[in-house]
Amino acid sequence: MPKRIGVVLSGCGVYDGSEIHEAVITLLALDRDGVDVVMMAPNRDQMHVVNHLNGEPVPGEKRNVLVESARIARGEVRDIATVRVDELDALVLPGGYGAAKNLCDFAVRGAECTVYPKVERLILDMHRAGKWIAALCIAPVVVMKSLTASGIKPTLTIGSDPGTAAELEKMGGKHQVEDVRGVAVDSENRVLSTPAYMLGQRISEVAEGIIRTIDELMKRLEG
């Protein structure tokens, strides 16, 4: 029976949602491994809407995270509030600023951020059930905050940026420096992470890190 792996999306587009390259590479890698993917996103408004041509917020415009995530999911996406831990064998969170804006508010509050409760609930349920979680790019901040708020101290990577790494460690866990192709493995807490576009300049090198992360995840699910 194929593994069922959840993929948490945060909208559509690097500046205000999921990083599309990271999401698609993740979905491709999982599909090549014969996985049944359960795509999900919060049913809530985005923090803001960004014009991806100039990187500027669009005044007065609103978009829904779940509706925007459906663009990547080709319509097959669930409200994360409806997803149960017993439906999944593992969970993957691609990056993009939406992870730091729509899954939590790290983008504006740093280490003092809070995670959207329905996202935090699933992350904690996965951890309590002993199931693996993988986080890409900036998404490790979501996992770190969710776990450290409950007294768990995971090791995660966002690459090598000193400022972001410091904010990650202020939450109470540990940051591990990795290059774009590297994977941080925390076997005790069953968490994997890779820097992706936190460091990557080319889609090929980002893809290598993500595919290695999914390979590491599948080894642990099959072992």
C-alpha positions, 0 to 999 in steps of 0.5 A: 500500500503506498505511503500517504504524505501531506504537503502543506501549501501556503498560497501561490507565489514566492513573495506571499505564498508557497514557492512554486518551484519548491512545491512542484519539485516536492510533488514530482519527487513524491510522485516518482516514489509512488506516494499518495499526496494529500495537499492542504492549506489553511482556509484563511486570508493571506497576510497581504497580496504582493505584485510579483513583478515588482515585489510590492504589496498591493493595497486593498487586495485580499486573497485566500490561502486555500484558494490560491494553493488550489492553483498549485494543487490543480484544485485537489487541496484540502482545508488543513483543519480537516486533515487528521494525523492518522491519514498521513505517514509523513508531512512536508512543508515547502517554503516561500514567504507564505510559510512565514506570513500565512502559516505563521507570522515570523515575517513580522515577529521573528522568534516571537511569532505564533503559528496558525493554530490549525497548522500547529495542531497537525505538526504537534500531532505528527510529532506525538505520533512519531511521524516524520516532518520535512521542511524546506527553505524558510518553512523550518521556522514553522516547525521550530516554533510549533515544537519548541512552544511545546518544549521540544528542541529540534535541530533544523536548517535554513542554510547559513544566514546568521540573522535568520539562524539566530532567530531560529535558535531564539525559539529554543531549538538548534540551527545546523548550517547546511549548503543548498544541497545539504539535508539536516537530519534530526533523528530524535525528533524525526525532522528533516530540513534543507535550505532550498531557495534560502541559499539556491540561485539555480532551480537545479541545485534547489531541486537536488537538495529537495530530492535528497530530502525526499529520498531521506524521508522515504528511506525512513518510512520504508526502513 
